[in-house]
Amino acid sequence: MKDSQKLLEVLNSLLADELTAINQYMVHSEMCENWGYGKLQASLKL
């Protein structure tokens, strides 16, 4: 039972990391668009 709990904690941590990375990509994409860096913004757009 403890192993399952530890596994869930690790998986939740990894999921949080992935969601944070997606959020950062979106923010950077919007910043590039606002700054007029269209070509860079297009490469970052998800």
PQR file of N, CA, C, O and H, with PARSE charges and radii, in Angstrom:
ATOM      1  N   MET A   1       0.813  -1.191   0.000 -0.4000 1.5000
ATOM      2  CA  MET A   1       0.000   0.000   0.000 -0.0000 2.0000
ATOM      3  C   MET A   1       0.864   1.266   0.000  0.5500 1.7000
ATOM      4  O   MET A   1       0.533   2.245  -0.669 -0.5500 1.4000
ATOM      5  N   LYS A   2       1.960   1.243   0.745 -0.4000 1.5000
ATOM      6  CA  LYS A   2       2.849   2.404   0.781 -0.0000 2.0000
ATOM      7  C   LYS A   2       3.486   2.649  -0.578  0.5500 1.7000
ATOM      8  O   LYS A   2       3.696   3.794  -0.978 -0.5500 1.4000
ATOM      9  H   LYS A   2       2.228   0.447   1.288  0.4000 1.0000
ATOM     10  N   ASP A   3       3.793   1.566  -1.286 -0.4000 1.5000
ATOM     11  CA  ASP A   3       4.394   1.708  -2.608 -0.0000 2.0000
ATOM     12  C   ASP A   3       3.440   2.416  -3.559  0.5500 1.7000
ATOM     13  O   ASP A   3       3.852   3.265  -4.350 -0.5500 1.4000
ATOM     14  H   ASP A   3       3.622   0.636  -0.961  0.4000 1.0000
ATOM     15  N   SER A   4       2.171   2.062  -3.477 -0.4000 1.5000
ATOM     16  CA  SER A   4       1.168   2.697  -4.338 -0.0000 2.0000
ATOM     17  C   SER A   4       1.067   4.188  -4.024  0.5500 1.7000
ATOM     18  O   SER A   4       0.948   5.002  -4.940 -0.5500 1.4000
ATOM     19  H   SER A   4       1.836   1.372  -2.835  0.4000 1.0000
ATOM     20  N   GLN A   5       1.112   4.551  -2.765 -0.4000 1.5000
ATOM     21  CA  GLN A   5       1.030   5.955  -2.366 -0.0000 2.0000
ATOM     22  C   GLN A   5       2.248   6.722  -2.873  0.5500 1.7000
ATOM     23  O   GLN A   5       2.117   7.844  -3.363 -0.5500 1.4000
ATOM     24  H   GLN A   5       1.208   3.890  -2.021  0.4000 1.0000
ATOM     25  N   LYS A   6       3.419   6.127  -2.759 -0.4000 1.5000
ATOM     26  CA  LYS A   6       4.651   6.772  -3.238 -0.0000 2.0000
ATOM     27  C   LYS A   6       4.601   6.945  -4.751  0.5500 1.7000
ATOM     28  O   LYS A   6       5.003   7.984  -5.274 -0.5500 1.4000
ATOM     29  H   LYS A   6       3.525   5.216  -2.362  0.4000 1.0000
ATOM     30  N   LEU A   7       4.106   5.928  -5.453 -0.4000 1.5000
ATOM     31  CA  LEU A   7       3.979   6.006  -6.905 -0.0000 2.0000
ATOM     32  C   LEU A   7       3.030   7.138  -7.303  0.5500 1.7000
ATOM     33  O   LEU A   7       3.324   7.898  -8.226 -0.5500 1.4000
ATOM     34  H   LEU A   7       3.779   5.084  -5.028  0.4000 1.0000
ATOM     35  N   LEU A   8       1.914   7.250  -6.623 -0.4000 1.5000
ATOM     36  CA  LEU A   8       0.964   8.324  -6.910 -0.0000 2.0000
ATOM     37  C   LEU A   8       1.581   9.702  -6.662  0.5500 1.7000
ATOM     38  O   LEU A   8       1.339  10.640  -7.423 -0.5500 1.4000
ATOM     39  H   LEU A   8       1.675   6.633  -5.873  0.4000 1.0000
ATOM     40  N   GLU A   9       2.369   9.821  -5.610 -0.4000 1.5000
ATOM     41  CA  GLU A   9       3.031  11.095  -5.327 -0.0000 2.0000
ATOM     42  C   GLU A   9       4.004  11.464  -6.439  0.5500 1.7000
ATOM     43  O   GLU A   9       4.057  12.616  -6.869 -0.5500 1.4000
ATOM     44  H   GLU A   9       2.566   9.060  -4.993  0.4000 1.0000
ATOM     45  N   VAL A  10       4.772  10.484  -6.903 -0.4000 1.5000
ATOM     46  CA  VAL A  10       5.736  10.731  -7.978 -0.0000 2.0000
ATOM     47  C   VAL A  10       5.011  11.099  -9.267  0.5500 1.7000
ATOM     48  O   VAL A  10       5.398  12.050  -9.946 -0.5500 1.4000
ATOM     49  H   VAL A  10       4.729   9.548  -6.554  0.4000 1.0000
ATOM     50  N   LEU A  11       3.966  10.357  -9.608 -0.4000 1.5000
ATOM     51  CA  LEU A  11       3.206  10.650 -10.827 -0.0000 2.0000
ATOM     52  C   LEU A  11       2.543  12.021 -10.761  0.5500 1.7000
ATOM     53  O   LEU A  11       2.519  12.744 -11.756 -0.5500 1.4000
ATOM     54  H   LEU A  11       3.651   9.585  -9.056  0.4000 1.0000
ATOM     55  N   ASN A  12       2.008  12.382  -9.606 -0.4000 1.5000
ATOM     56  CA  ASN A  12       1.406  13.705  -9.447 -0.0000 2.0000
ATOM     57  C   ASN A  12       2.438  14.812  -9.590  0.5500 1.7000
ATOM     58  O   ASN A  12       2.155  15.867 -10.159 -0.5500 1.4000
ATOM     59  H   ASN A  12       2.028  11.795  -8.797  0.4000 1.0000
ATOM     60  N   SER A  13       3.628  14.570  -9.076 -0.4000 1.5000
ATOM     61  CA  SER A  13       4.697  15.553  -9.212 -0.0000 2.0000
ATOM     62  C   SER A  13       5.096  15.730 -10.672  0.5500 1.7000
ATOM     63  O   SER A  13       5.295  16.852 -11.135 -0.5500 1.4000
ATOM     64  H   SER A  13       3.858  13.714  -8.614  0.4000 1.0000
ATOM     65  N   LEU A  14       5.210  14.619 -11.394 -0.4000 1.5000
ATOM     66  CA  LEU A  14       5.562  14.692 -12.813 -0.0000 2.0000
ATOM     67  C   LEU A  14       4.469  15.378 -13.625  0.5500 1.7000
ATOM     68  O   LEU A  14       4.762  16.140 -14.547 -0.5500 1.4000
ATOM     69  H   LEU A  14       5.048  13.707 -11.018  0.4000 1.0000
ATOM     70  N   LEU A  15       3.224  15.113 -13.287 -0.4000 1.5000
ATOM     71  CA  LEU A  15       2.110  15.767 -13.971 -0.0000 2.0000
ATOM     72  C   LEU A  15       2.142  17.276 -13.720  0.5500 1.7000
ATOM     73  O   LEU A  15       1.915  18.063 -14.638 -0.5500 1.4000
ATOM     74  H   LEU A  15       2.986  14.494 -12.538  0.4000 1.0000
ATOM     75  N   ALA A  16       2.418  17.674 -12.494 -0.4000 1.5000
ATOM     76  CA  ALA A  16       2.517  19.095 -12.173 -0.0000 2.0000
ATOM     77  C   ALA A  16       3.641  19.759 -12.969  0.5500 1.7000
ATOM     78  O   ALA A  16       3.486  20.886 -13.438 -0.5500 1.4000
ATOM     79  H   ALA A  16       2.602  17.035 -11.748  0.4000 1.0000
ATOM     80  N   ASP A  17       4.762  19.069 -13.123 -0.4000 1.5000
ATOM     81  CA  ASP A  17       5.875  19.602 -13.917 -0.0000 2.0000
ATOM     82  C   ASP A  17       5.459  19.807 -15.371  0.5500 1.7000
ATOM     83  O   ASP A  17       5.769  20.838 -15.968 -0.5500 1.4000
ATOM     84  H   ASP A  17       4.888  18.153 -12.743  0.4000 1.0000
ATOM     85  N   GLU A  18       4.758  18.828 -15.938 -0.4000 1.5000
ATOM     86  CA  GLU A  18       4.321  18.927 -17.333 -0.0000 2.0000
ATOM     87  C   GLU A  18       3.324  20.069 -17.520  0.5500 1.7000
ATOM     88  O   GLU A  18       3.408  20.810 -18.500 -0.5500 1.4000
ATOM     89  H   GLU A  18       4.507  17.991 -15.452  0.4000 1.0000
ATOM     90  N   LEU A  19       2.396  20.213 -16.601 -0.4000 1.5000
ATOM     91  CA  LEU A  19       1.407  21.295 -16.701 -0.0000 2.0000
ATOM     92  C   LEU A  19       2.069  22.665 -16.556  0.5500 1.7000
ATOM     93  O   LEU A  19       1.662  23.630 -17.203 -0.5500 1.4000
ATOM     94  H   LEU A  19       2.328  19.611 -15.805  0.4000 1.0000
ATOM     95  N   THR A  20       3.083  22.742 -15.709 -0.4000 1.5000
ATOM     96  CA  THR A  20       3.825  23.988 -15.554 -0.0000 2.0000
ATOM     97  C   THR A  20       4.557  24.341 -16.843  0.5500 1.7000
ATOM     98  O   THR A  20       4.565  25.501 -17.256 -0.5500 1.4000
ATOM     99  H   THR A  20       3.414  21.958 -15.184  0.4000 1.0000
ATOM    100  N   ALA A  21       5.168  23.351 -17.476 -0.4000 1.5000
ATOM    101  CA  ALA A  21       5.887  23.589 -18.735 -0.0000 2.0000
ATOM    102  C   ALA A  21       4.928  24.063 -19.824  0.5500 1.7000
ATOM    103  O   ALA A  21       5.255  24.984 -20.573 -0.5500 1.4000
ATOM    104  H   ALA A  21       5.162  22.409 -17.141  0.4000 1.0000
ATOM    105  N   ILE A  22       3.761  23.451 -19.920 -0.4000 1.5000
ATOM    106  CA  ILE A  22       2.765  23.874 -20.911 -0.0000 2.0000
ATOM    107  C   ILE A  22       2.356  25.315 -20.662  0.5500 1.7000
ATOM    108  O   ILE A  22       2.238  26.104 -21.599 -0.5500 1.4000
ATOM    109  H   ILE A  22       3.496  22.703 -19.312  0.4000 1.0000
ATOM    110  N   ASN A  23       2.140  25.657 -19.406 -0.4000 1.5000
ATOM    111  CA  ASN A  23       1.749  27.018 -19.055 -0.0000 2.0000
ATOM    112  C   ASN A  23       2.848  28.013 -19.445  0.5500 1.7000
ATOM    113  O   ASN A  23       2.547  29.092 -19.955 -0.5500 1.4000
ATOM    114  H   ASN A  23       2.236  25.017 -18.644  0.4000 1.0000
ATOM    115  N   GLN A  24       4.102  27.667 -19.214 -0.4000 1.5000
ATOM    116  CA  GLN A  24       5.208  28.549 -19.567 -0.0000 2.0000
ATOM    117  C   GLN A  24       5.287  28.755 -21.077  0.5500 1.7000
ATOM    118  O   GLN A  24       5.516  29.874 -21.537 -0.5500 1.4000
ATOM    119  H   GLN A  24       4.346  26.790 -18.800  0.4000 1.0000
ATOM    120  N   TYR A  25       5.101  27.685 -21.852 -0.4000 1.5000
ATOM    121  CA  TYR A  25       5.102  27.817 -23.309 -0.0000 2.0000
ATOM    122  C   TYR A  25       3.999  28.769 -23.767  0.5500 1.7000
ATOM    123  O   TYR A  25       4.212  29.599 -24.650 -0.5500 1.4000
ATOM    124  H   TYR A  25       4.916  26.777 -21.479  0.4000 1.0000
ATOM    125  N   MET A  26       2.830  28.642 -23.165 -0.4000 1.5000
ATOM    126  CA  MET A  26       1.703  29.503 -23.554 -0.0000 2.0000
ATOM    127  C   MET A  26       2.001  30.965 -23.210  0.5500 1.7000
ATOM    128  O   MET A  26       1.750  31.858 -24.019 -0.5500 1.4000
ATOM    129  H   MET A  26       2.657  27.967 -22.448  0.4000 1.0000
ATOM    130  N   VAL A  27       2.529  31.203 -22.027 -0.4000 1.5000
ATOM    131  CA  VAL A  27       2.850  32.572 -21.608 -0.0000 2.0000
ATOM    132  C   VAL A  27       3.905  33.175 -22.526  0.5500 1.7000
ATOM    133  O   VAL A  27       3.777  34.323 -22.951 -0.5500 1.4000
ATOM    134  H   VAL A  27       2.734  30.477 -21.370  0.4000 1.0000
ATOM    135  N   HIS A  28       4.950  32.404 -22.834 -0.4000 1.5000
ATOM    136  CA  HIS A  28       6.007  32.916 -23.709 -0.0000 2.0000
ATOM    137  C   HIS A  28       5.480  33.185 -25.114  0.5500 1.7000
ATOM    138  O   HIS A  28       5.891  34.148 -25.761 -0.5500 1.4000
ATOM    139  H   HIS A  28       5.054  31.471 -22.489  0.4000 1.0000
ATOM    140  N   SER A  29       4.581  32.347 -25.578 -0.4000 1.5000
ATOM    141  CA  SER A  29       3.985  32.554 -26.889 -0.0000 2.0000
ATOM    142  C   SER A  29       3.202  33.871 -26.924  0.5500 1.7000
ATOM    143  O   SER A  29       3.321  34.644 -27.875 -0.5500 1.4000
ATOM    144  H   SER A  29       4.247  31.565 -25.052  0.4000 1.0000
ATOM    145  N   GLU A  30       2.414  34.116 -25.897 -0.4000 1.5000
ATOM    146  CA  GLU A  30       1.646  35.361 -25.830 -0.0000 2.0000
ATOM    147  C   GLU A  30       2.564  36.579 -25.712  0.5500 1.7000
ATOM    148  O   GLU A  30       2.296  37.619 -26.313 -0.5500 1.4000
ATOM    149  H   GLU A  30       2.317  33.489 -25.125  0.4000 1.0000
ATOM    150  N   MET A  31       3.643  36.453 -24.941 -0.4000 1.5000
ATOM    151  CA  MET A  31       4.589  37.560 -24.810 -0.0000 2.0000
ATOM    152  C   MET A  31       5.229  37.888 -26.156  0.5500 1.7000
ATOM    153  O   MET A  31       5.347  39.056 -26.526 -0.5500 1.4000
ATOM    154  H   MET A  31       3.861  35.608 -24.453  0.4000 1.0000
ATOM    155  N   CYS A  32       5.641  36.852 -26.887 -0.4000 1.5000
ATOM    156  CA  CYS A  32       6.254  37.075 -28.201 -0.0000 2.0000
ATOM    157  C   CYS A  32       5.272  37.738 -29.151  0.5500 1.7000
ATOM    158  O   CYS A  32       5.642  38.631 -29.913 -0.5500 1.4000
ATOM    159  H   CYS A  32       5.545  35.903 -26.587  0.4000 1.0000
ATOM    160  N   GLU A  33       4.034  37.305 -29.104 -0.4000 1.5000
ATOM    161  CA  GLU A  33       3.005  37.907 -29.958 -0.0000 2.0000
ATOM    162  C   GLU A  33       2.819  39.390 -29.605  0.5500 1.7000
ATOM    163  O   GLU A  33       2.723  40.234 -30.495 -0.5500 1.4000
ATOM    164  H   GLU A  33       3.734  36.579 -28.485  0.4000 1.0000
ATOM    165  N   ASN A  34       2.768  39.694 -28.326 -0.4000 1.5000
ATOM    166  CA  ASN A  34       2.590  41.082 -27.887 -0.0000 2.0000
ATOM    167  C   ASN A  34       3.785  41.960 -28.229  0.5500 1.7000
ATOM    168  O   ASN A  34       3.628  43.158 -28.465 -0.5500 1.4000
ATOM    169  H   ASN A  34       2.846  39.007 -27.603  0.4000 1.0000
ATOM    170  N   TRP A  35       4.970  41.379 -28.257 -0.4000 1.5000
ATOM    171  CA  TRP A  35       6.177  42.135 -28.559 -0.0000 2.0000
ATOM    172  C   TRP A  35       6.442  42.251 -30.057  0.5500 1.7000
ATOM    173  O   TRP A  35       7.374  42.935 -30.480 -0.5500 1.4000
ATOM    174  H   TRP A  35       5.098  40.406 -28.066  0.4000 1.0000
ATOM    175  N   GLY A  36       5.616  41.579 -30.851 -0.4000 1.5000
ATOM    176  CA  GLY A  36       5.759  41.665 -32.298 -0.0000 2.0000
ATOM    177  C   GLY A  36       6.737  40.666 -32.885  0.5500 1.7000
ATOM    178  O   GLY A  36       7.177  40.833 -34.022 -0.5500 1.4000
ATOM    179  H   GLY A  36       4.859  41.024 -30.507  0.4000 1.0000
ATOM    180  N   TYR A  37       7.081  39.643 -32.144 -0.4000 1.5000
ATOM    181  CA  TYR A  37       7.985  38.605 -32.644 -0.0000 2.0000
ATOM    182  C   TYR A  37       7.146  37.494 -33.257  0.5500 1.7000
ATOM    183  O   TYR A  37       7.070  36.397 -32.703 -0.5500 1.4000
ATOM    184  H   TYR A  37       6.723  39.508 -31.220  0.4000 1.0000
ATOM    185  N   GLY A  38       6.519  37.766 -34.390 -0.4000 1.5000
ATOM    186  CA  GLY A  38       5.588  36.836 -35.002 -0.0000 2.0000
ATOM    187  C   GLY A  38       6.193  35.491 -35.358  0.5500 1.7000
ATOM    188  O   GLY A  38       5.577  34.452 -35.118 -0.5500 1.4000
ATOM    189  H   GLY A  38       6.580  38.657 -34.840  0.4000 1.0000
ATOM    190  N   LYS A  39       7.393  35.496 -35.929 -0.4000 1.5000
ATOM    191  CA  LYS A  39       8.020  34.242 -36.357 -0.0000 2.0000
ATOM    192  C   LYS A  39       8.354  33.383 -35.144  0.5500 1.7000
ATOM    193  O   LYS A  39       8.115  32.176 -35.157 -0.5500 1.4000
ATOM    194  H   LYS A  39       7.893  36.340 -36.124  0.4000 1.0000
ATOM    195  N   LEU A  40       8.901  33.991 -34.100 -0.4000 1.5000
ATOM    196  CA  LEU A  40       9.222  33.247 -32.882 -0.0000 2.0000
ATOM    197  C   LEU A  40       7.940  32.786 -32.204  0.5500 1.7000
ATOM    198  O   LEU A  40       7.859  31.659 -31.717 -0.5500 1.4000
ATOM    199  H   LEU A  40       9.095  34.971 -34.090  0.4000 1.0000
ATOM    200  N   GLN A  41       6.950  33.652 -32.174 -0.4000 1.5000
ATOM    201  CA  GLN A  41       5.664  33.305 -31.548 -0.0000 2.0000
ATOM    202  C   GLN A  41       5.029  32.111 -32.249  0.5500 1.7000
ATOM    203  O   GLN A  41       4.464  31.235 -31.594 -0.5500 1.4000
ATOM    204  H   GLN A  41       7.016  34.568 -32.570  0.4000 1.0000
ATOM    205  N   ALA A  42       5.117  32.071 -33.560 -0.4000 1.5000
ATOM    206  CA  ALA A  42       4.529  30.966 -34.324 -0.0000 2.0000
ATOM    207  C   ALA A  42       5.209  29.645 -33.999  0.5500 1.7000
ATOM    208  O   ALA A  42       4.559  28.600 -33.985 -0.5500 1.4000
ATOM    209  H   ALA A  42       5.576  32.782 -34.092  0.4000 1.0000
ATOM    210  N   SER A  43       6.509  29.681 -33.738 -0.4000 1.5000
ATOM    211  CA  SER A  43       7.222  28.441 -33.429 -0.0000 2.0000
ATOM    212  C   SER A  43       6.912  27.944 -32.018  0.5500 1.7000
ATOM    213  O   SER A  43       7.072  26.755 -31.739 -0.5500 1.4000
ATOM    214  H   SER A  43       7.038  30.530 -33.749  0.4000 1.0000
ATOM    215  N   LEU A  44       6.471  28.830 -31.127 -0.4000 1.5000
ATOM    216  CA  LEU A  44       6.158  28.437 -29.756 -0.0000 2.0000
ATOM    217  C   LEU A  44       4.695  28.071 -29.566  0.5500 1.7000
ATOM    218  O   LEU A  44       4.349  27.435 -28.570 -0.5500 1.4000
ATOM    219  H   LEU A  44       6.341  29.795 -31.354  0.4000 1.0000
ATOM    220  N   LYS A  45       3.835  28.452 -30.487 -0.4000 1.5000
ATOM    221  CA  LYS A  45       2.395  28.221 -30.371 -0.0000 2.0000
ATOM    222  C   LYS A  45       2.094  26.737 -30.303  0.5500 1.7000
ATOM    223  O   LYS A  45       2.610  25.957 -31.103 -0.5500 1.4000
ATOM    224  H   LYS A  45       4.116  28.969 -31.296  0.4000 1.0000
ATOM    225  N   LEU A  46       1.269  26.348 -29.362 -0.4000 1.5000
ATOM    226  CA  LEU A  46       0.884  24.928 -29.229 -0.0000 2.0000
ATOM    227  C   LEU A  46      -0.286  24.611 -30.109  0.5500 1.7000
ATOM    228  O   LEU A  46      -0.750  23.471 -30.132 -0.5500 1.4000
ATOM    229  H   LEU A  46       0.849  26.982 -28.712  0.4000 1.0000
TER
END
